[in-house]
């Protein structure tokens, strides 16, 4: 249940809300996005088209959305959470039936001005609905089996729909983010131990199913696993992506080759250089210094989100902020690990840096929810 100090002051109203915006978080979001604009300008050979200019335009729209969401009371977002989850679920079903197909995946809905990826919306909708559920649920019931089944269903239904698009990377992110919200809500660690055992068994089943009638993954996904285990297996074929990414990462050195001087990206060796592998362009041009600076900004964003969650006495808002922070963390952690060869390539973009419409707009909207919870949280009388 939500907890509110009876001696706390009421949430701010009107123009006073501007004073309570988490401005350091806003500045960090702008700074990270600025990195993305530079990289997209560079990979296009010093041109704002075809990536940098559209990305900047979407960012401006996203910032407006972020502030609209931020200045709307968190109580309103709590009241529409179930509708948001249901709508995102309908979109996932629709995209499987009539979504646009690209590169063998059916993940997008063409809206004319943008290709909407419903799985991006679902990442946040899952966090919202779990925060609502645990705000409603009495704390003593959190770890009882019957009350654990409900959030598992809320997580696994959209995960299955995303998996069959197929989009393994996003499906994994939904599970991880949902698991973090359950953990923050106080679900017993024994459930997570059981989940780890199930994951281990699932991985074994996936590997054993290869080449059988009940094969669980597509052939290209198995090739990604092969190249992860042995990048030298097919350097000009299935291993090409990670091999070229490794060359770019290593060639940057301490300070990098310089802005727009990266040979791997400018000469066309890097695949998906504007999306999934844009971190390697950053590493090649700005080296260890540039990548560390980006990582520090990412960590600071997490720190400001975590501090906001800790200081929020509204259970729904605190869980919402924690879940969004976890989603953001998994975004950049998985992308960086992927391009460095630490995990298989699963197609996860680098947040606020990679080119893309749905991912950026949804993420900025999510940060708007963080700001809304921060602005409208109960504050003690001074």
C-alpha positions as MATLAB code, in Angstrom:
seq = 'XXXXXXXXXXXXXXXXXXXXXXXXXXXXXXXXXXXXXXXXXXXXXXXXXXXXXXXXXXXXXXXXXXXXXXXXXXXXXXXXXXXXXXXXXXXXXXXXXXXXXXXXXXXXXXXXXXXXXXXXXXXXXXXXXXXXXXXXXXXXXXXXXXXXXXXXXXXXXXXXXXXXXXXXXXXXXXXXXXXXXXXXXXXXXXXXXXXXXXXXXXXXXXXXXXXXXXXXXXXXXXXXXXXXXXXXXXXXXXXXXXXXXXXXXXXXXXXXXXXXXXXXXXXXXXXXXXXXXXXXXXXXXXXXXXXXXXXXXXXXXXXXXXXXXXXXXXXXXXXXXXXXXXXXXXXXXXXXXXXXXXXXXXXXXXXXXXXXXXXXXXXXXXXXXXXXXXXXXXXXXX';
ca = [
       0.000    0.000    0.000;
       1.124    3.580   -0.576;
       2.673    5.285    2.412;
       2.477    9.026    2.951;
       3.684   10.989    5.941;
       0.661   12.834    7.402;
       2.955   15.745    8.232;
       4.283   16.017    4.705;
       3.475   19.038    2.597;
       1.300   18.733   -0.462;
       2.931   18.214   -3.897;
       3.810   21.448   -5.726;
       1.402   23.101   -8.137;
       1.658   25.504  -11.065;
       4.962   27.134  -11.934;
       6.444   25.945   -8.650;
       6.835   22.528  -10.303;
       9.729   23.911  -12.370;
      11.726   24.377   -9.157;
      11.354   20.697   -8.319;
      12.508   19.335  -11.687;
      15.594   17.161  -11.322;
      17.664   19.492  -13.505;
      20.982   17.589  -13.171;
      19.194   14.545  -14.625;
      17.861   16.665  -17.507;
      21.353   18.033  -18.237;
      22.839   14.532  -18.246;
      20.173   13.297  -20.673;
      20.948   16.206  -23.010;
      24.704   15.595  -22.734;
      24.422   11.881  -23.552;
      22.127   12.627  -26.483;
      24.673   15.189  -27.687;
      27.220   12.374  -27.848;
      24.769   10.508  -30.041;
      24.314   13.440  -32.422;
      28.099   13.733  -32.846;
      28.470   10.035  -33.566;
      25.605    9.974  -36.072;
      27.101   13.011  -37.813;
      30.456   11.234  -37.950;
      29.241    7.863  -39.269;
      27.400    9.709  -42.060;
      30.722   11.121  -43.237;
      30.233   14.602  -41.813;
      26.599   15.024  -42.791;
      23.453   15.681  -40.774;
      21.648   13.245  -43.060;
      20.460   10.556  -43.027;
      20.742   10.100  -39.251;
      21.840   13.077  -37.143;
      19.190   15.625  -38.200;
      16.187   13.254  -37.829;
      17.589   12.120  -34.467;
      17.854   15.726  -33.261;
      14.295   16.439  -34.359;
      13.005   13.361  -32.533;
      14.987   14.353  -29.464;
      13.316   17.774  -29.381;
       9.911   16.102  -29.633;
      10.967   13.640  -26.932;
      12.077   16.428  -24.578;
       8.694   18.114  -24.984;
       6.994   14.787  -24.222;
       9.264   14.325  -21.199;
       8.249   17.669  -19.672;
       4.554   17.141  -20.434;
       4.717   13.784  -18.660;
       6.820   15.305  -15.859;
       4.388   18.113  -15.062;
       1.426   15.714  -15.031;
       0.813   14.415  -11.475;
       2.156   10.928  -10.800;
      -1.314   10.043   -9.459;
      -2.665   10.410  -12.990;
      -0.048    8.024  -14.421;
      -0.864    5.571  -11.667;
      -4.551    5.728  -12.607;
      -3.894    4.934  -16.298;
      -1.241    2.259  -15.701;
      -3.558   -0.701  -16.340;
      -4.785    0.925  -19.558;
      -1.214    1.568  -20.702;
      -0.267   -2.066  -20.119;
      -3.366   -3.347  -21.892;
      -2.799   -1.017  -24.849;
       0.842   -2.112  -25.156;
      -0.300   -5.744  -25.082;
      -2.789   -5.096  -27.893;
      -0.042   -3.463  -29.950;
       2.199   -6.521  -29.472;
      -0.564   -8.822  -30.697;
      -1.260   -6.533  -33.645;
       2.382   -6.364  -34.715;
       2.542  -10.167  -34.834;
      -0.493  -10.211  -37.119;
       0.036   -7.211  -39.376;
       3.331   -5.577  -38.430;
       6.012   -4.505  -40.911;
       8.744   -7.061  -41.621;
      12.395   -6.005  -41.881;
      15.458   -8.267  -41.958;
      13.382  -11.300  -41.012;
      11.766   -9.683  -37.966;
       8.173   -8.467  -37.582;
       8.527   -5.760  -34.930;
       7.188   -2.469  -36.270;
       3.914   -0.663  -36.975;
       4.174    1.937  -39.731;
       2.467    5.125  -38.533;
       3.671    7.181  -41.480;
       5.793    9.676  -39.539;
       7.497    6.962  -37.487;
       7.838    3.188  -37.307;
       6.519    2.341  -33.850;
       8.101   -0.630  -32.102;
       5.521   -1.802  -29.519;
       8.115   -3.819  -27.587;
       9.772   -0.521  -26.603;
       6.489    0.661  -25.117;
       6.045   -2.649  -23.302;
       9.403   -2.322  -21.528;
       8.027    0.630  -19.591;
       4.436   -0.630  -19.375;
       5.609   -3.777  -17.561;
       7.473   -1.684  -14.994;
       4.410    0.528  -14.510;
       1.954   -2.326  -14.023;
       4.238   -4.155  -11.580;
       4.720   -0.951   -9.565;
       0.929   -0.582   -9.459;
       0.464   -4.203   -8.426;
       2.920   -4.031   -5.534;
       1.569   -0.652   -4.443;
      -1.858   -2.278   -4.184;
      -0.674   -5.533   -2.603;
      -0.241   -5.717    1.151;
       3.479   -6.160    2.054;
       2.918   -9.396    4.004;
       1.508  -11.054    0.865;
       4.397  -10.167   -1.461;
       6.186  -13.528   -1.221;
       3.159  -15.812   -0.982;
       3.070  -18.158   -4.010;
      -0.391  -17.159   -5.234;
       0.602  -13.491   -5.269;
       3.888  -14.234   -7.059;
       2.123  -15.958   -9.957;
       0.250  -12.800  -11.007;
       3.346  -10.622  -11.674;
       5.022  -13.557  -13.413;
       2.092  -13.729  -15.831;
       2.247   -9.959  -16.330;
       5.919  -10.341  -17.304;
       5.896  -13.587  -19.268;
       2.898  -12.903  -21.547;
       4.475   -9.865  -23.268;
       7.874  -11.559  -23.139;
       6.501  -14.452  -25.178;
       4.900  -12.127  -27.717;
       8.176  -10.216  -28.157;
      10.208  -13.417  -28.384;
       8.151  -14.623  -31.350;
       8.681  -11.414  -33.379;
      11.551  -12.536  -32.971;
      13.342  -10.101  -30.657;
      15.356  -12.030  -28.104;
      17.217   -8.982  -26.785;
      14.093   -7.028  -25.881;
      12.423  -10.133  -24.442;
      15.385  -10.571  -22.099;
      15.255   -6.908  -21.073;
      11.544   -7.169  -20.188;
      12.219  -10.184  -17.960;
      15.211   -8.546  -16.261;
      13.425   -5.238  -15.623;
      10.345   -7.005  -14.299;
      12.518   -9.138  -12.047;
      14.163   -6.036  -10.580;
      10.769   -4.527   -9.683;
       9.771   -7.783   -7.973;
      13.064   -7.797   -6.064;
      12.640   -4.156   -4.976;
       9.088   -4.935   -3.864;
      10.477   -7.516   -1.441;
       9.814  -10.864   -3.150;
      11.810  -13.619   -1.446;
      15.250  -14.386   -2.859;
      14.319  -18.072   -3.079;
      12.054  -17.313   -6.023;
      14.963  -15.715   -7.843;
      17.126  -18.761   -7.122;
      14.424  -20.931   -8.670;
      14.250  -18.563  -11.656;
      18.006  -18.841  -12.183;
      17.670  -22.622  -12.204;
      14.878  -22.374  -14.775;
      17.016  -20.078  -16.940;
      19.900  -22.551  -16.786;
      17.562  -25.344  -17.818;
      16.125  -23.214  -20.628;
      19.605  -22.452  -21.976;
      20.379  -26.174  -21.967;
      17.089  -26.910  -23.764;
      17.847  -24.230  -26.372;
      21.244  -25.739  -27.101;
      19.880  -29.298  -27.192;
      17.031  -28.317  -29.546;
      19.357  -27.184  -32.325;
      18.787  -29.128  -35.511;
      15.681  -30.861  -34.168;
      12.028  -30.501  -35.142;
      11.414  -28.502  -31.956;
      14.300  -26.057  -32.457;
      13.668  -23.091  -30.122;
      15.714  -20.366  -31.853;
      16.202  -19.264  -35.441;
      19.355  -20.385  -37.227;
      20.808  -16.857  -37.250;
      20.430  -16.710  -33.464;
      22.384  -19.958  -33.110;
      25.071  -18.494  -35.370;
      25.305  -15.555  -32.978;
      25.924  -17.993  -30.123;
      28.603  -19.780  -32.177;
      30.396  -16.535  -32.970;
      30.191  -15.475  -29.335;
      31.915  -18.671  -28.237;
      34.488  -18.532  -31.060;
      34.722  -15.190  -32.931;
      37.338  -16.646  -35.302;
      34.917  -19.308  -36.528;
      33.695  -17.315  -39.521;
      35.387  -13.862  -39.604;
      33.927  -12.959  -43.011;
      30.481  -14.351  -42.316;
      28.655  -14.865  -39.018;
      31.600  -13.531  -36.981;
      32.027  -10.421  -39.107;
      30.121   -8.056  -36.814;
      31.988   -8.841  -33.622;
      35.363   -9.077  -35.396;
      35.045   -5.594  -36.886;
      33.715   -4.236  -33.596;
      36.756   -5.625  -31.762;
      39.105   -3.998  -34.272;
      37.377   -0.635  -33.828;
      37.389   -0.898  -30.026;
      41.079   -1.753  -29.906;
      42.224    0.815  -32.455;
      40.910    3.751  -30.409;
      43.563    3.425  -27.726;
      43.572    5.944  -24.866;
      42.395    9.120  -26.605;
      41.097    7.776  -29.937;
      41.854    8.555  -33.554;
      39.952   11.838  -33.414;
      36.478   13.018  -34.371;
      35.478   11.707  -37.817;
      38.808    9.888  -38.127;
      37.581    6.365  -37.408;
      38.546    4.137  -40.311;
      36.280    1.219  -39.398;
      33.112    3.290  -39.516;
      34.027    5.739  -42.286;
      35.219    2.989  -44.635;
      32.087    0.928  -44.066;
      33.601   -1.993  -42.143;
      31.335   -1.593  -39.122;
      27.843   -3.105  -39.555;
      24.827   -1.271  -38.088;
      27.218    1.554  -37.205;
      24.382    3.988  -36.550;
      22.397    1.664  -34.268;
      23.580   -1.388  -32.333;
      27.321   -0.880  -32.917;
      27.578    2.891  -32.500;
      29.551    2.422  -29.258;
      32.445    1.030  -31.291;
      32.527    4.224  -33.377;
      32.727    6.237  -30.176;
      35.545    4.013  -28.905;
      37.511    4.309  -32.146;
      37.235    8.093  -32.406;
      37.439    9.094  -28.716;
      39.174    6.064  -27.225;
      39.187    5.066  -23.567;
      38.658    8.678  -22.485;
      35.478    9.105  -24.518;
      33.928    5.768  -23.601;
      34.703    6.333  -19.914;
      33.076    9.763  -20.048;
      29.924    8.271  -21.577;
      29.882    5.502  -18.983;
      30.276    8.029  -16.151;
      27.293   10.005  -17.464;
      25.234    6.819  -17.666;
      26.154    5.952  -14.082;
      25.284    9.466  -12.886;
      21.849    9.149  -14.503;
      21.367    5.935  -12.539;
      22.568    7.583   -9.324;
      20.102   10.478   -9.631;
      17.268    8.026  -10.363;
      18.175    5.807   -7.404;
      18.425    8.770   -5.021;
      15.031    9.985   -6.222;
      13.520    6.536   -5.601;
      15.043    6.296   -2.122;
      13.685    9.698   -1.134;
      10.183    9.040   -2.456;
       7.675    7.917    0.175;
       5.107    6.881   -2.429;
       5.526    3.140   -3.004;
       4.220    3.208   -6.581;
       6.510    6.095   -7.521;
       9.570    4.568   -5.856;
       9.098    1.201   -7.561;
       8.412    2.931  -10.888;
      11.641    4.940  -10.697;
      13.620    1.862   -9.640;
      12.225   -0.191  -12.506;
      12.911    2.500  -15.109;
      16.448    2.911  -13.770;
      16.963   -0.849  -14.079;
      15.622   -0.841  -17.639;
      18.005    1.984  -18.550;
      20.924    0.124  -16.940;
      20.211   -3.110  -18.814;
      19.948   -1.110  -22.045;
      23.473    0.257  -21.983;
      25.075   -2.635  -20.089;
      23.864   -5.250  -22.571;
      24.784   -3.094  -25.584;
      28.317   -2.445  -24.328;
      28.830   -6.076  -23.329;
      27.501   -7.173  -26.723;
      29.891   -5.064  -28.822;
      32.818   -6.068  -26.591;
      32.086   -9.762  -27.116;
      31.094  -10.425  -23.500;
      27.585  -11.584  -24.436;
      26.077  -12.777  -27.742;
      24.843  -10.138  -30.184;
      21.149   -9.647  -29.383;
      20.326   -6.358  -31.106;
      19.970   -3.925  -28.191;
      20.568   -0.219  -29.022;
      22.697    2.143  -26.932;
      20.191    4.390  -25.101;
      20.015    8.031  -26.226;
      22.961    7.457  -28.585;
      21.870    4.889  -31.188;
      19.712    6.051  -34.085;
      16.057    5.231  -33.641;
      12.666    6.797  -33.136;
      10.632    4.522  -30.865;
      13.469    3.766  -28.452;
      14.367    7.428  -27.886;
      10.802    8.735  -27.591;
       9.751    5.964  -25.201;
      12.884    6.362  -23.074;
      12.410   10.139  -22.801;
       8.778    9.519  -21.895;
      10.007    7.109  -19.205;
      12.342    9.770  -17.820;
       9.278   12.013  -17.792;
       7.663    9.498  -15.432;
      10.782    9.627  -13.248;
      10.531   13.419  -13.185;
       6.793   13.293  -12.444;
       7.431   11.044   -9.447;
      10.265   13.354   -8.352;
       8.321   16.618   -8.777;
       5.096   15.431   -7.133;
       6.564   13.447   -4.276;
       5.448   14.424   -0.774;
       7.989   16.718    0.899;
       8.342   17.452    4.558;
       7.459   20.898    5.847;
      10.560   23.055    6.276;
];
